[in-house]
Amino acid sequence: MHRSRHHKMIAGVCGGIAERFNMSPTVVRLLFLASCILPGPQFIAYLIMWVVFPKAPAQKYAHH
């Protein structure tokens, strides 16, 4: 698991999840935002993933 360098708006967490599961980054972001109306630690989980997940290797996007 990694944070995306290409599909990044804030930290690349949602983009990295989208890349891992071959999904659209927009869909993952919308799902995250929709989950925020439910009680729970969504923002804390996002911050933890921001710190724990490394950035994707730079060479992965060298051809873009």
Phi and psi restraints in degrees (range 20) as a CNS / XPLOR table:
assign (resid 1 and name C) (resid 2 and name N)
       (resid 2 and name CA) (resid 2 and name C) 1.0 -150.9 20.0 2
assign (resid 2 and name N) (resid 2 and name CA)
       (resid 2 and name C) (resid 3 and name N) 1.0 167.1 20.0 2
assign (resid 2 and name C) (resid 3 and name N)
       (resid 3 and name CA) (resid 3 and name C) 1.0 -90.5 20.0 2
assign (resid 3 and name N) (resid 3 and name CA)
       (resid 3 and name C) (resid 4 and name N) 1.0 137.9 20.0 2
assign (resid 3 and name C) (resid 4 and name N)
       (resid 4 and name CA) (resid 4 and name C) 1.0 -73.2 20.0 2
assign (resid 4 and name N) (resid 4 and name CA)
       (resid 4 and name C) (resid 5 and name N) 1.0 141.0 20.0 2
assign (resid 4 and name C) (resid 5 and name N)
       (resid 5 and name CA) (resid 5 and name C) 1.0 -92.3 20.0 2
assign (resid 5 and name N) (resid 5 and name CA)
       (resid 5 and name C) (resid 6 and name N) 1.0 -24.9 20.0 2
assign (resid 5 and name C) (resid 6 and name N)
       (resid 6 and name CA) (resid 6 and name C) 1.0 -93.0 20.0 2
assign (resid 6 and name N) (resid 6 and name CA)
       (resid 6 and name C) (resid 7 and name N) 1.0 -45.1 20.0 2
assign (resid 6 and name C) (resid 7 and name N)
       (resid 7 and name CA) (resid 7 and name C) 1.0 -100.3 20.0 2
assign (resid 7 and name N) (resid 7 and name CA)
       (resid 7 and name C) (resid 8 and name N) 1.0 71.3 20.0 2
assign (resid 7 and name C) (resid 8 and name N)
       (resid 8 and name CA) (resid 8 and name C) 1.0 -123.6 20.0 2
assign (resid 8 and name N) (resid 8 and name CA)
       (resid 8 and name C) (resid 9 and name N) 1.0 130.0 20.0 2
assign (resid 8 and name C) (resid 9 and name N)
       (resid 9 and name CA) (resid 9 and name C) 1.0 -114.1 20.0 2
assign (resid 9 and name N) (resid 9 and name CA)
       (resid 9 and name C) (resid 10 and name N) 1.0 -47.5 20.0 2
assign (resid 9 and name C) (resid 10 and name N)
       (resid 10 and name CA) (resid 10 and name C) 1.0 -114.2 20.0 2
assign (resid 10 and name N) (resid 10 and name CA)
       (resid 10 and name C) (resid 11 and name N) 1.0 -70.7 20.0 2
assign (resid 10 and name C) (resid 11 and name N)
       (resid 11 and name CA) (resid 11 and name C) 1.0 -121.2 20.0 2
assign (resid 11 and name N) (resid 11 and name CA)
       (resid 11 and name C) (resid 12 and name N) 1.0 -7.3 20.0 2
assign (resid 11 and name C) (resid 12 and name N)
       (resid 12 and name CA) (resid 12 and name C) 1.0 88.0 20.0 2
assign (resid 12 and name N) (resid 12 and name CA)
       (resid 12 and name C) (resid 13 and name N) 1.0 7.4 20.0 2
assign (resid 12 and name C) (resid 13 and name N)
       (resid 13 and name CA) (resid 13 and name C) 1.0 -65.5 20.0 2
assign (resid 13 and name N) (resid 13 and name CA)
       (resid 13 and name C) (resid 14 and name N) 1.0 -52.7 20.0 2
assign (resid 13 and name C) (resid 14 and name N)
       (resid 14 and name CA) (resid 14 and name C) 1.0 -64.0 20.0 2
assign (resid 14 and name N) (resid 14 and name CA)
       (resid 14 and name C) (resid 15 and name N) 1.0 -38.5 20.0 2
assign (resid 14 and name C) (resid 15 and name N)
       (resid 15 and name CA) (resid 15 and name C) 1.0 -63.3 20.0 2
assign (resid 15 and name N) (resid 15 and name CA)
       (resid 15 and name C) (resid 16 and name N) 1.0 -39.1 20.0 2
assign (resid 15 and name C) (resid 16 and name N)
       (resid 16 and name CA) (resid 16 and name C) 1.0 -66.4 20.0 2
assign (resid 16 and name N) (resid 16 and name CA)
       (resid 16 and name C) (resid 17 and name N) 1.0 -40.7 20.0 2
assign (resid 16 and name C) (resid 17 and name N)
       (resid 17 and name CA) (resid 17 and name C) 1.0 -63.7 20.0 2
assign (resid 17 and name N) (resid 17 and name CA)
       (resid 17 and name C) (resid 18 and name N) 1.0 -42.5 20.0 2
assign (resid 17 and name C) (resid 18 and name N)
       (resid 18 and name CA) (resid 18 and name C) 1.0 -62.0 20.0 2
assign (resid 18 and name N) (resid 18 and name CA)
       (resid 18 and name C) (resid 19 and name N) 1.0 -43.8 20.0 2
assign (resid 18 and name C) (resid 19 and name N)
       (resid 19 and name CA) (resid 19 and name C) 1.0 -63.4 20.0 2
assign (resid 19 and name N) (resid 19 and name CA)
       (resid 19 and name C) (resid 20 and name N) 1.0 -41.5 20.0 2
assign (resid 19 and name C) (resid 20 and name N)
       (resid 20 and name CA) (resid 20 and name C) 1.0 -62.7 20.0 2
assign (resid 20 and name N) (resid 20 and name CA)
       (resid 20 and name C) (resid 21 and name N) 1.0 -39.3 20.0 2
assign (resid 20 and name C) (resid 21 and name N)
       (resid 21 and name CA) (resid 21 and name C) 1.0 -104.8 20.0 2
assign (resid 21 and name N) (resid 21 and name CA)
       (resid 21 and name C) (resid 22 and name N) 1.0 14.4 20.0 2
assign (resid 21 and name C) (resid 22 and name N)
       (resid 22 and name CA) (resid 22 and name C) 1.0 52.8 20.0 2
assign (resid 22 and name N) (resid 22 and name CA)
       (resid 22 and name C) (resid 23 and name N) 1.0 51.2 20.0 2
assign (resid 22 and name C) (resid 23 and name N)
       (resid 23 and name CA) (resid 23 and name C) 1.0 -120.0 20.0 2
assign (resid 23 and name N) (resid 23 and name CA)
       (resid 23 and name C) (resid 24 and name N) 1.0 168.8 20.0 2
assign (resid 23 and name C) (resid 24 and name N)
       (resid 24 and name CA) (resid 24 and name C) 1.0 -75.2 20.0 2
assign (resid 24 and name N) (resid 24 and name CA)
       (resid 24 and name C) (resid 25 and name N) 1.0 132.7 20.0 2
assign (resid 24 and name C) (resid 25 and name N)
       (resid 25 and name CA) (resid 25 and name C) 1.0 -59.3 20.0 2
assign (resid 25 and name N) (resid 25 and name CA)
       (resid 25 and name C) (resid 26 and name N) 1.0 -32.9 20.0 2
assign (resid 25 and name C) (resid 26 and name N)
       (resid 26 and name CA) (resid 26 and name C) 1.0 -63.8 20.0 2
assign (resid 26 and name N) (resid 26 and name CA)
       (resid 26 and name C) (resid 27 and name N) 1.0 -41.2 20.0 2
assign (resid 26 and name C) (resid 27 and name N)
       (resid 27 and name CA) (resid 27 and name C) 1.0 -63.4 20.0 2
assign (resid 27 and name N) (resid 27 and name CA)
       (resid 27 and name C) (resid 28 and name N) 1.0 -43.7 20.0 2
assign (resid 27 and name C) (resid 28 and name N)
       (resid 28 and name CA) (resid 28 and name C) 1.0 -63.9 20.0 2
assign (resid 28 and name N) (resid 28 and name CA)
       (resid 28 and name C) (resid 29 and name N) 1.0 -42.5 20.0 2
assign (resid 28 and name C) (resid 29 and name N)
       (resid 29 and name CA) (resid 29 and name C) 1.0 -62.6 20.0 2
assign (resid 29 and name N) (resid 29 and name CA)
       (resid 29 and name C) (resid 30 and name N) 1.0 -43.0 20.0 2
assign (resid 29 and name C) (resid 30 and name N)
       (resid 30 and name CA) (resid 30 and name C) 1.0 -65.6 20.0 2
assign (resid 30 and name N) (resid 30 and name CA)
       (resid 30 and name C) (resid 31 and name N) 1.0 -38.6 20.0 2
assign (resid 30 and name C) (resid 31 and name N)
       (resid 31 and name CA) (resid 31 and name C) 1.0 -63.6 20.0 2
assign (resid 31 and name N) (resid 31 and name CA)
       (resid 31 and name C) (resid 32 and name N) 1.0 -40.7 20.0 2
assign (resid 31 and name C) (resid 32 and name N)
       (resid 32 and name CA) (resid 32 and name C) 1.0 -62.8 20.0 2
assign (resid 32 and name N) (resid 32 and name CA)
       (resid 32 and name C) (resid 33 and name N) 1.0 -46.8 20.0 2
assign (resid 32 and name C) (resid 33 and name N)
       (resid 33 and name CA) (resid 33 and name C) 1.0 -63.0 20.0 2
assign (resid 33 and name N) (resid 33 and name CA)
       (resid 33 and name C) (resid 34 and name N) 1.0 -40.9 20.0 2
assign (resid 33 and name C) (resid 34 and name N)
       (resid 34 and name CA) (resid 34 and name C) 1.0 -63.7 20.0 2
assign (resid 34 and name N) (resid 34 and name CA)
       (resid 34 and name C) (resid 35 and name N) 1.0 -36.1 20.0 2
assign (resid 34 and name C) (resid 35 and name N)
       (resid 35 and name CA) (resid 35 and name C) 1.0 -67.6 20.0 2
assign (resid 35 and name N) (resid 35 and name CA)
       (resid 35 and name C) (resid 36 and name N) 1.0 -21.0 20.0 2
assign (resid 35 and name C) (resid 36 and name N)
       (resid 36 and name CA) (resid 36 and name C) 1.0 -69.8 20.0 2
assign (resid 36 and name N) (resid 36 and name CA)
       (resid 36 and name C) (resid 37 and name N) 1.0 -15.2 20.0 2
assign (resid 36 and name C) (resid 37 and name N)
       (resid 37 and name CA) (resid 37 and name C) 1.0 -80.1 20.0 2
assign (resid 37 and name N) (resid 37 and name CA)
       (resid 37 and name C) (resid 38 and name N) 1.0 -14.7 20.0 2
assign (resid 37 and name C) (resid 38 and name N)
       (resid 38 and name CA) (resid 38 and name C) 1.0 -88.3 20.0 2
assign (resid 38 and name N) (resid 38 and name CA)
       (resid 38 and name C) (resid 39 and name N) 1.0 149.9 20.0 2
assign (resid 38 and name C) (resid 39 and name N)
       (resid 39 and name CA) (resid 39 and name C) 1.0 -68.6 20.0 2
assign (resid 39 and name N) (resid 39 and name CA)
       (resid 39 and name C) (resid 40 and name N) 1.0 142.3 20.0 2
assign (resid 39 and name C) (resid 40 and name N)
       (resid 40 and name CA) (resid 40 and name C) 1.0 153.0 20.0 2
assign (resid 40 and name N) (resid 40 and name CA)
       (resid 40 and name C) (resid 41 and name N) 1.0 174.7 20.0 2
assign (resid 40 and name C) (resid 41 and name N)
       (resid 41 and name CA) (resid 41 and name C) 1.0 -93.5 20.0 2
assign (resid 41 and name N) (resid 41 and name CA)
       (resid 41 and name C) (resid 42 and name N) 1.0 45.2 20.0 2
assign (resid 41 and name C) (resid 42 and name N)
       (resid 42 and name CA) (resid 42 and name C) 1.0 -58.5 20.0 2
assign (resid 42 and name N) (resid 42 and name CA)
       (resid 42 and name C) (resid 43 and name N) 1.0 -45.9 20.0 2
assign (resid 42 and name C) (resid 43 and name N)
       (resid 43 and name CA) (resid 43 and name C) 1.0 -68.0 20.0 2
assign (resid 43 and name N) (resid 43 and name CA)
       (resid 43 and name C) (resid 44 and name N) 1.0 -36.2 20.0 2
assign (resid 43 and name C) (resid 44 and name N)
       (resid 44 and name CA) (resid 44 and name C) 1.0 -65.8 20.0 2
assign (resid 44 and name N) (resid 44 and name CA)
       (resid 44 and name C) (resid 45 and name N) 1.0 -42.5 20.0 2
assign (resid 44 and name C) (resid 45 and name N)
       (resid 45 and name CA) (resid 45 and name C) 1.0 -61.6 20.0 2
assign (resid 45 and name N) (resid 45 and name CA)
       (resid 45 and name C) (resid 46 and name N) 1.0 -41.3 20.0 2
assign (resid 45 and name C) (resid 46 and name N)
       (resid 46 and name CA) (resid 46 and name C) 1.0 -61.3 20.0 2
assign (resid 46 and name N) (resid 46 and name CA)
       (resid 46 and name C) (resid 47 and name N) 1.0 -46.2 20.0 2
assign (resid 46 and name C) (resid 47 and name N)
       (resid 47 and name CA) (resid 47 and name C) 1.0 -62.6 20.0 2
assign (resid 47 and name N) (resid 47 and name CA)
       (resid 47 and name C) (resid 48 and name N) 1.0 -39.8 20.0 2
assign (resid 47 and name C) (resid 48 and name N)
       (resid 48 and name CA) (resid 48 and name C) 1.0 -63.7 20.0 2
assign (resid 48 and name N) (resid 48 and name CA)
       (resid 48 and name C) (resid 49 and name N) 1.0 -44.4 20.0 2
assign (resid 48 and name C) (resid 49 and name N)
       (resid 49 and name CA) (resid 49 and name C) 1.0 -63.9 20.0 2
assign (resid 49 and name N) (resid 49 and name CA)
       (resid 49 and name C) (resid 50 and name N) 1.0 -35.4 20.0 2
assign (resid 49 and name C) (resid 50 and name N)
       (resid 50 and name CA) (resid 50 and name C) 1.0 -59.8 20.0 2
assign (resid 50 and name N) (resid 50 and name CA)
       (resid 50 and name C) (resid 51 and name N) 1.0 -42.5 20.0 2
assign (resid 50 and name C) (resid 51 and name N)
       (resid 51 and name CA) (resid 51 and name C) 1.0 -77.5 20.0 2
assign (resid 51 and name N) (resid 51 and name CA)
       (resid 51 and name C) (resid 52 and name N) 1.0 -41.1 20.0 2
assign (resid 51 and name C) (resid 52 and name N)
       (resid 52 and name CA) (resid 52 and name C) 1.0 -81.3 20.0 2
assign (resid 52 and name N) (resid 52 and name CA)
       (resid 52 and name C) (resid 53 and name N) 1.0 -41.8 20.0 2
assign (resid 52 and name C) (resid 53 and name N)
       (resid 53 and name CA) (resid 53 and name C) 1.0 -75.2 20.0 2
assign (resid 53 and name N) (resid 53 and name CA)
       (resid 53 and name C) (resid 54 and name N) 1.0 128.9 20.0 2
assign (resid 53 and name C) (resid 54 and name N)
       (resid 54 and name CA) (resid 54 and name C) 1.0 -76.6 20.0 2
assign (resid 54 and name N) (resid 54 and name CA)
       (resid 54 and name C) (resid 55 and name N) 1.0 160.8 20.0 2
assign (resid 54 and name C) (resid 55 and name N)
       (resid 55 and name CA) (resid 55 and name C) 1.0 -68.2 20.0 2
assign (resid 55 and name N) (resid 55 and name CA)
       (resid 55 and name C) (resid 56 and name N) 1.0 152.8 20.0 2
assign (resid 55 and name C) (resid 56 and name N)
       (resid 56 and name CA) (resid 56 and name C) 1.0 -62.2 20.0 2
assign (resid 56 and name N) (resid 56 and name CA)
       (resid 56 and name C) (resid 57 and name N) 1.0 149.6 20.0 2
assign (resid 56 and name C) (resid 57 and name N)
       (resid 57 and name CA) (resid 57 and name C) 1.0 -57.9 20.0 2
assign (resid 57 and name N) (resid 57 and name CA)
       (resid 57 and name C) (resid 58 and name N) 1.0 139.4 20.0 2
assign (resid 57 and name C) (resid 58 and name N)
       (resid 58 and name CA) (resid 58 and name C) 1.0 -61.9 20.0 2
assign (resid 58 and name N) (resid 58 and name CA)
       (resid 58 and name C) (resid 59 and name N) 1.0 -36.6 20.0 2
assign (resid 58 and name C) (resid 59 and name N)
       (resid 59 and name CA) (resid 59 and name C) 1.0 -66.3 20.0 2
assign (resid 59 and name N) (resid 59 and name CA)
       (resid 59 and name C) (resid 60 and name N) 1.0 -19.4 20.0 2
assign (resid 59 and name C) (resid 60 and name N)
       (resid 60 and name CA) (resid 60 and name C) 1.0 -61.4 20.0 2
assign (resid 60 and name N) (resid 60 and name CA)
       (resid 60 and name C) (resid 61 and name N) 1.0 -31.2 20.0 2
assign (resid 60 and name C) (resid 61 and name N)
       (resid 61 and name CA) (resid 61 and name C) 1.0 -110.9 20.0 2
assign (resid 61 and name N) (resid 61 and name CA)
       (resid 61 and name C) (resid 62 and name N) 1.0 16.2 20.0 2
assign (resid 61 and name C) (resid 62 and name N)
       (resid 62 and name CA) (resid 62 and name C) 1.0 -66.0 20.0 2
assign (resid 62 and name N) (resid 62 and name CA)
       (resid 62 and name C) (resid 63 and name N) 1.0 -24.9 20.0 2
assign (resid 62 and name C) (resid 63 and name N)
       (resid 63 and name CA) (resid 63 and name C) 1.0 -91.7 20.0 2
assign (resid 63 and name N) (resid 63 and name CA)
       (resid 63 and name C) (resid 64 and name N) 1.0 -0.2 20.0 2
